Amino acid sequence: MKVVILAGGFGTKISEESQFKPKPMIEIGDKPILWHIMKTYSYYGFNDFIICLGHKGYYIKEFFSHYFLHESDVTFDFSKENEMVIHRSVSDPWRVTLVDTGKTTMTGGRLKRIEKYIGNKTFMLTYGDGVADINIQNLVNYHRSNGNMCTVTSIQPSGRFGALDLDSDNAVKDFSEKPKGDGSWINAGYFVMEPQVLRYIEDDQTNLEKDSLEKIAKDGHMMAYKRSGFLHPMDTMRDKNYLEELWRSGKAPWKKGDM
């Protein structure tokens, strides 16, 4: 199953770093937050990624073009016609497709632009600027069991994110982006979707959350995977410093396996 990561935004709230690099490449513990997100999916066996690029997307391309080399022990022998010897490599079983989806394209438009890479199969979607301790396999299993077009992971913190109006069976009746805080179940940013979702996207200016997902919910095609646990975005330098502190202290809830 393919994993789509939206990584094209400008990151204006954390401009101290995003003016130099795209937000998903801002580091936590010497690794981009994008790497942390991919490691979470990879831990559960999902290794086929499509990354939607935009603002400073070349930076992400450069990172992956040199990823294997940077993760390896290597000898450069310039006396032997610039011979390069790899002694030890720590590589991930990733297949990474990097797609330029435009600098000003909205979130729905970015998803529509990669339709040919998604194909006609179930896929996952998340944002490239937040970490969570979510069990991805349980999310996928829940999506398969509910038989709906879209499943969104939901948690219940403050009113900082898109709120979900749920009925007693966890069907999503309404999807509202960033309302005032009232204890609602919120959009945690980890989705499983069927390709029919793309029919709700018109063009580059379609906002996935405010346009497409609101319509999908009102049409009765969305379910919520309710959970408790850790979720934290990296919107500001305060967020970055908090996540960095968790990582450095060895208490990062999202850390999985050999991260």
N, C-alpha and C positions, 0 to 999 in steps of 0.2 A: 504494500500500500504506500502510495506516494505521500510525502509530507510537504505541504506548501508553507513557506515562511515569508510573511510580508516584511520586507527590509528596505523600503524605499523612501520612508518619511524623512523630514528635515530635522526632527529632534530639536525644535527651537527652545524648548524648556531647559535643555541641558546644553546650551550653545557654547559653554566653556570648552566642551570637547567636540561637539558635533560640527563646529566650524572647521575642524581639521579632519574629521573622519565621520562616516555614517554612524548613526546611533547604535546599530547592532554590533559595531566593531569596538565600542567602548569596552574597556577591559575590566574584568573582575578576576583578581588573582592571576594576572599576566595572560589571561585568555579572554577573547571577546565574548560578550554575553551571548552572541549567536552560537558560539562553540558550546557553551553551557546548555543552551536549549537543544541543540542537536544531540549532545551526549545523553540527555534525558530520553529522547526518542530512541536513540541507538541502544540504550540499556534494555529496552523492551523489544528489540529486534526490528525496529523500523529505521532503515538506512538509506532510503531513496528520497532525496530532497530536491525540491524546486524552490529556488530563492528568488523572490521578486525584487529586483534592484531598481533604484531611483537615484536619490541624492548621493553623490560620490560613490556610485556603484563600482567604479573601477577599483576602489580600495578593497572591496570584498573579493573581486576577481584576483587581485594580486595576492591576497591572503591564501586563497585556495591553490593558486598556481605554484606556490612555494611550500605548501603545507607539509608534504611528505619530507622534503629536504629539511625543514626546520624541526621536524619531530625525530630526526635521525642523527646518529653519530656518523661523521663523515670525514674522510681524508682527501684533501686535494693535493695531488702529486704533480707539481708543475714541471718536474724534471722528466716526466713521462708523457709529454704531450697533453698536459692538463688532465691527467687521469683522475677520475673521482671514484672513490671506493666507499660504499655504504657498509658500515660495520654492524650497526644495530638500528632497527627502525621500529617505531611504535606507530603503526598506521591504523586507521579506523576503516571498517568495511563500508565506507560511504560511497554513494553515487550522487554527485552534486551537479545539478543543472542550474546555471546562473543566467537569468533572463532580464535584460534591460526593459523595464515596463514604463519608462518615462519619468521625468523629474517631477511633474505636477499631476500625474495621474492619481485619481482617488483609489481607495482600497478595493472597491468593487471592480473598477477598471483594471487594476493590476491583475486581479484574479481572472478576469475575462481574457486578458492578453496571453495568458499561459494555457488557455483551453486545450490547445493541440498537444501540450506536454502532459496534461492530466489524463486525457483520453476519456473513455466511457466507463471508468471504474470509481469505486468509493475512494475518497482521499481525505487527508487530514489537513487542517489549517491552523496556524497560530501566528502570533506577532513576534517580531525579532527583538523585543526590548523588555522581556519580563521572564522571571523564573518561577517555577512551582514544583511541588513535590507530588504531582499528580501521577497516578498509575495509568499509563497510556493504554495498556492492554485491557484493563477493566473498562476504560472509556470506549474502546473499540467494541468490546463484547456487548456493552450496553446498547450501543448504536445498532448493532446487528440484531439484537433482540427486540428493539422497539419498532423497527421497520419503517422509520420516518426518513424524510429527506435530509434533515439536519439535526445533529445533536450538539448542544453547547454545554460545556462544563460550567457549573454555577456554584458560587460560594456566597457567604453572607457577611461581608465586612461592611465598612462605611460606604456611603453613597458616592464613591469616586468613579465608579464604572457604570456601564450600561445595565439597567435593572430589568429583570425578567418577571413577568406576572405569570405564576404557575397555578394550574388547577390541581386537584387531589391526585391525579395520575401522573403528575410531572410534565404534562403537555404545556408548552409555552403558548400562552394566550396573547401576550404582548411583549414586544422588545423595544425598550426605550433607552436611548443612548445618553448616559451621564445625567440622570435626574438628580434632584436634591436627596441627600441621604435620609433614608427612612427605614433602614433595616431590611430592604428588599434583597431577594436573591439577585446576584450580579453576574454579568458576563465575565468569566474568568479567562477567556481568550483561547481556549483549546477546543477546537471543533472537529467533528467528523461529518463529512458531507457526501451526498450523492451528486453526480454530475448535473442532475436536473437543477441544482442551485444556480447554475450559470444562466439559466433562462430568465432569472430575475435581475440580471445585469444588462443594462442597455449599452453603455459606452464608457469612455475614460472618466467621465464626470460622475459616474454612479458611486455613491458612498455605500459600501457594503453594509455597514451597521444601520444607518438611518434610512436607507432606501430598501435594499434587498432583504435584510434579515427581519426588518419590521413587517414587510409584506409576507414573507415566508411564515412568520409566527401567526399573523392574522389569518392566513389561509389554512392554518392548522397542520403545518408540516414540520414543526420543530419540537424537539424534546430536550429536557434538561437532565444532565447527569449531575445530581446534587452530591456535594462532598464537603468535608471540612478539611482544613489543612493550610499549608503555606502557599501564598501567592504574593509576589511583589514585583511591580514594574520598576523600570529605571527611567523615570521621567525627569528627575532633577539630580543635581550633584549630591543632595542630601540622600536620595535613594541609592546612588552609586556608592557613597561612603558607607551606608548601612549594609549593603550587600557585600562590599569588600570586607567589612569587619566580621561578618558572619563567616565568610570564606576563610579569612586568615585565622580565625579562632577555631576552625575545625567544626563549626556548628551550622554549616550551611544545610538547611533541610532538603534542598534540591539535589545535593550531591549523591551520585549513584555510581556503584561499581568502581572502576579504575580512574575516575575523574581526578 
